[in-house]
């Protein structure tokens, strides 16, 4: 599996470095990876990182604009089979890529774990879209379920 990992940076350098560190610690057996770090106009110094392509935007292009610049660069490398888009505050578990290799889907998303306003941990399993109203509803649980597909989300 040839994987392009795209990380959009805007703001907190420590979060971006923590994200990169979490990727470093993962089991990448059977994966050839190229990391694309898109700096969205900050000019931040990330230190010397081997095997990371830094794409510097002159200004903040927003999430879509920044990622589009990164994807444009990553798509030029014809060896890339898959693309992983990450926010810079993402921390990957050690077994992330091995689990990703097992998925049967062409497009997939992650279960997002976050703290709610009340301080409780919540797991977001994507959402459902009401085609009549155009409104969406998140599928959120307070207990982790290792089989998120059973919720049949419309999006992740």
N, C-alpha and C positions, 0 to 999 in steps of 0.2 A: 504494500500500500504506500503510495506516494502522497503525502499530505502537506498541504499548505496551511499554516496556522496564521491567521490575521488578527492582530491586536491593535485596537484603536486607542491611542493615548491622548488625553486632554486633561491636564491638571496634575494629579497626584503621582509623582515619579515613584514614590515608595510602593504604591499599589501596583504600578506597572512592573516594577522589579520583583515584587512578590508573585505576581502572575507568572513572569518568566521563570522564577525559581521553582514554582509549583510544576511547571512544564518539565523543567530539568529533572525533577525527582520522579517523574512518571516512568512506568515500564513501557518502553518504545520498541519492544521485540517485534520484528517484522514490519516496522514502519520506517520509511525514509521521510524525514521531515524538514521543511524549510519554514522558518518563522519570518513573517513580515510584520514589522512594527511600524505603524502609521502614526507619526507625530502630527497632530492636528493643529499646527501653528504655534506650538509653545516654544520650540527651539531648545527643549530640555536636553540635558546631558545625561545619558543613560549609562555612561562608562563604556568600557570596551566589552562587547559581547560577541563571541565567535558565532558564526553560522546564523546571524540575524541580519536581515536586510532592513535597514531603516529608510522609510519613505517620509520625507519632510514636506508637509504642506506649508505654504507661506502664511496661510490664515486658517482659522477654524472653519472647516467646510461642513460641519455637522456630522452626525453619525453616517448617514447615507453617502454624502459626498466624500468623506474620509475613507470609508470602506470601499467605495467604488474605485478610488485611486489605488488602494491596495490590491483589490481584486484584478484590476487592469494589469498590474505588474505580475501578479501571481499567475494569471491566465496565459501570459506570454511564455511561461515555463511549461512546455508541453508534457513534461514528466509528471506534473501534478494531476492526480486522479481525483482527489477529494479536497474540500476546502472547509476549514473550521474557523468560524467567526466568533471572536471573544471580546467582551468588554475588558478593560484593563484591571477591573477589580475581581476578575474571576480567579478562583483557586481550584485547581484540578486535583481530584484524588489520585493516588498512585496508580490505580488500576483503570483509569479513565480510558486510555487508548485501547486497552485489551477488550474492554466492554464495548467500545465503539466498533471495533472490528467484528463483533458478533451480531450487530444489528442487521436486520434484513431489509431495512428501508433505504431509499435513495436520499431522502431528506429527513433529518432527525433533529431533535432538540433535546435539551437537558432538563432534568427536574431541577428547579431552582429552589434553594433553601435560603430563607431569609428570616429576619426577626420582624414581627409585626409591630405596630405602634404600641401594643400592650406588652411587648417584650417576649412574646412566645415565638418559638420556632414554627415556621410554616413552610410547607412544601408545595410548590406550584407545578401542576402537571399540565400546563397549557391552558387552553380555553375552548369555549364553545361559541360559535357565531350564530346569531339569530338572523337568518337571511331576509326576513320580513322587515325587521327594524334596523338591521345593520349594527346592532349593539352586540357586545361580547361579554362573556362571563368567565372568570377564571375558575379553574378547578383547583381548589386549595384544600389541603388536609394538614392536620396537626401531627399525624403519625406517618412516618415514611413508609411507602408501599413500593417494594422492588418490582412490581409489575404495572407500570403506569399505562401500558397500552389498553388495559381493560376499561379505562375512562373514555376512550375513543374521542380524544380532543380533535377539534377542527384545526388547531394550530398549536405550535410549541413556542 
